[in-house]
Amino acid sequence: MKLLVFEYSTVCLDNYLINEGFNMLKGMLDNLENISFFDTYFLINKKLPKLNFKNCSPIYLEDEIGLWLKKYSEEFDYCLFVAPEDNLIQYKICKILEENNVSILGSSSNASFICSSKFLTYKYVPEELKIDTLKINSNDVDFSVIENHFKSFDFIVKPDNRTSSNLIFHVNNENEFKEILELYEKEDVDDVLLQEYISGDSVSVSIICDDSFVNCISINSQEIRTENNKITYIGCVTPIEHEYKNELFQISERIIKSIPNLKGFVGIDYIINEDKIYFVEVNARITTPFIVLQKQCNDNLIENIIELLINKKRKKISFKNSGSFCKEE
């Protein structure tokens, strides 16, 4: 059986994500090196440092990733990949693979489409978890609607369909908001979410799941930096103990079961304000905590995902210790 592995930024050289992406790719391959079930091949840009694995063979990509997949992905039985939600990138890759009859070791195109829009995802989430949200078009802003909704210019501004904490801001007045709209115009961000500002701790939950089984494996800190109103995710510590562990796991299971075809490794982000848990977003893919979790796992984390998705085997997952990852190191 042939398995294709890739991480989007290490193929396209996306500088914003490449540190995380390279470490995600290396973590996946580290785990796959010890799995004899597949003949494993991985895509990578030839400008990056070489990854030397005995049982994982590199394919140095020169074509655009979408074109390459349309031409060659049908040669593979399975695909394990990580790609951003930005502009439906993950969704489009899923569609190509599905049309070429490649089994995805992760979420389907349908789940990817839902999670590519934070606003659309909100429609699937229990009402009591939602943050007050208004969706606008950055090219046609009615300030009176915003003022009536929020009463003051003190809210979070984020693109509806961009990855992680890229281009997220906390605005405190109308002038700051207008400056962000100008930036969004330069970055071709049309659909924008305005959300009530909730102070509190940012955490995520990592989950391994298929259509009938949800295994919440860890709670992860989210290390956040706020500078010049910009909110940036800079890393994580995982796994961590948390006083709301049971509640977070129960809520995460409800959310996973409410969105069809979420599979493999999934991350859900939350803000905890005093004793209330607020939902932020679902990432229908391998996320940053995986980099640490695969090193700390007492077993082979990727093998656990494969066993669940292919063989329907449910295994208990445990970790040796906590670890950390910083994007800037």
N, C-alpha and C positions, 0 to 999 in steps of 0.2 A: 504494500500500500504506500502511495506517495503522498507526502505532506508538504505543503507550501507554507512557509512562514515569512511574515514581513511586518515591519513597523513603518508607518507612512513617512515620518520625518527623516528617517535614515535612508529612504529612497529618494525623497524630494528635497532634502537638505533644508528643512524648515528650521531656521535658527532658533525660533522661540521655543520649540519643543524638543530640539535635538538631544539635549542632555538627558531628559527623561526618556526619550524614545530609544536612544542607544542602549541605555541601561535596561529598559524593558525587553528589547530584542535579545540582549545578552542573557538576561534572566530566563527567558523562554528557551533559548538554545541550551543554556546550562542544564535545564531540566530535561530537555529532549535528547541530549547527548547520551543519557542513560536509558532511553526507551527504544527497544529493538523492534517495536511493533511497526514502525514507519521507516521508509527511506525519506529522510528529511532534507529539504532544500530551503535556503533562505535568500531573499532578495536584499541587496544592499547597494548603495552608491559606491562606486570604486574610489571616490575621494576620501572616504572615511577609513579609519584604522582597520586593518584586517582582523577578522575574528577567526581564530583557528580552532576548529572542532574536528574530531576524528570521524564522527558519525553524522555531521550536519554539513552539507555542501553549499558553498556560496554560489549565487547567480548574480553577476555584476550587471546592474540594470542601466541601460542607456536610453531606452524608450520611456515615454510618459507612462506612468503606472497603469492607467486605465486602458491604454492601447495594448500594453504588454499582456494584461490579464485577458483581454478579449481574444488575443491571438493564442495564448499558451496555457491559460489556467485549466482548460479542459484536460490537459495531460495529467492533472493531479486529482487524487481521490478526496483529499481533505485540505482545508486551509485554516490556519490560525493566524489572525492578523490584528493589528491595532491601528486605528485611523481616527482622526478627529471628526467631530460632528459638523464642523464648519462647512457651510454651503452644501450640506448633504453628502460630504465626501464618503463617510462610512456607509451611508445608505447606498450610494451609487456603486461602491465596490461590492457590497453584498448582492446587489442586483446582477452584476456581471457574473459573479461566482454562481449564483443560483441558476442563471440562464445557461451556464456551462456545466450544470449538474455536479458542481463541486460542493461537498458537504462542509458547512462552516462550523468550526469548533467555537461557536459563540452565538450571539444574537442574530435573528433573522433580519431581512431588509425591512419588514413591517415594524419590528420593535425599534430598529435603528432610526426609521423615519419618525416615529413618535418621539423618541428621545433626542432627536436632532433639533427639536423645538421645545424650549423650556415652557412656553405658553401652552403648547399642545399637551405636553406631559402633565401639566396641571389639571387637565380635564379628567385624568385617570386617578388622581390622588384624593384621598379622603379630605373632605372639606375642612375639618378642624386642624389640619396640618398646614394649610395654605397661608402664605404671606400675602397681604393685600397687594394686588398687582394690576397695573394698567399697561396695556400694549398700545404703542403709538408707531406711526411712520415718521422717521427722522426728517423726511422731506416735506412733511405736511403737518406741522405741529400747531395744535390749538392750545395756547397757554391757559386760556380760561377753563378748559376742561381739566387740565392738570391741577390748577389752583383749586377748583371745586372738589376734586377727588382727594387731594392730599392736604389741603388747607394751608400748606406752606411748602417752600422748596427745601425739603430735607428728606431725601430718599436715595435709594440705590438705583443707578442707571446701568443697564447691561444689554449687550446684543442678545437677541432671542436665540440665535443659532451659531454661536461661536464657542470654542473650546474653553473649558476651565475658567480661570480668572482673567483671561485676556480681555482688556478693554472694559473692565468693571470699575465704576466710580461711585463715591459717596458725595453727593452734591448738597450744598448748604444754602445756595441762593440762585437766583435766576441767571446771573451772569456766568457762574460756573457751569450751569446747565447748557447755556448757549455755546460755551467753548467746547463742551463735549460733543454737542451736535455738529459743530464744525469739524471736529476730529472724525466723527462717524462718517461724515460726508466724504472725507479723504480716504477712509478705510472701506468705503462702499458698504456701510452698515445701514440697512433700511429699516428692518423690524427691530424695535427697541422695547425693552421692558423697564417700567418704572415700578419699584417695589418699596413698600414701607421699610424704613431702616430699623432693623432689629439688632440691638447690641447683644453680645453673648459669645459663647464658645462655639467655634466651628469644628465639627467632627464629620467623619464619613464612616460608613459601614461597608465592608467588603463581603461579597456574597458569591457563592457558587451555586448555580441552579440549573434546572431544566424545566420542562412544562409541568412536572408533577412534584418537584422536590426543591426546597429552598434551604440552603445551609449558610447561615450568617457566620462567617469565620473570624471576623475581627472588627474592632472599633479602632479608628485611626485618628490621631490628632491632625488638624490642618493648621500648619504654621502660616499665618497671614501677615503680610506687611502692608501698612497703609502709608503712602507717601504722596504728597501733593494731590490728595483726594483719590488717588488710584489705589485700588485694592488688588494685591497680587498674592497668589499662592506660591510659597517658596519651598514647601516640603512637608514632611510628615514624620511622626513617630508612631510606630505600630509593632505589634498590637498593644493597646493600652487598656487598663481597667477603667471602668466608668460606672458611676452610681446609677445611671439610667440604662445600663446594658440590656436588661430584660425588655424595657419599653422600646428601645431602639431596634432590637432584634424583632420584636413583634410587629412594629410599624413597618420595618423593612420587608418582612414577609408579606404583609398586606399589599404593599406597593408592588412588589415583584409579581404577585398573583393577579394584580389588576391590569398589568400590561402584557398582552399576548406575546409569546415567543422570545422573552428574555432568556438567554441561555449562556452558560459558561461563566466567566468572571464578570461581575457587575458591581458598580460602586454607586452608593447613594449618599448625597451630601445633606447635612442638617446644620441648623443653628439652634443652640439650646440657650434660652433666656430664662434664668432662674429655674422654674420647674416646668417650663413649657418647651416642647420640641416643635420646631418649624422645619418643614421640608424645603429644600433648595432645588435639587435636580437629580436626575438619574443619568449615569454614564453607562451605556450599554456595551461596555468593552472593558478590557484590562486597564486599570488605572495605576497611578503612581505608587500606592502602597504595595502593589505586587512586587516591586523591585526589592523591598525589604522582606515581605512575607515569604517569597520563594527561597530566600536565604535562611530564614528562621524556621521554616517548616520542618517538622520531624519526619515528614515523608516527602514525596515528590509532588509539588503542587500542581504542575501541569498534568502529570499522570493522573491525579485525582480528578481533574476536569475531564480528561479523555475518558476515564473509566465511567464517569457519570453520563457523559453525552453519547458515548458509543455503546457501552456495555450495560448501562443503567445500574452500575454498582455505586452504592452510597457508602462512603467511608468517613470516619471521624477524622477531623483535621486538627492538629495541635501544633504549638510552636515552642521552641526552646526558650527564647528570650525576646525582648523588644529590640528594635533597631530604628535607625533614622535614615532619611534621605533628604538632601538639600539640593535644589535645582542649580544653585550657584556654585557648587563645589566642582 
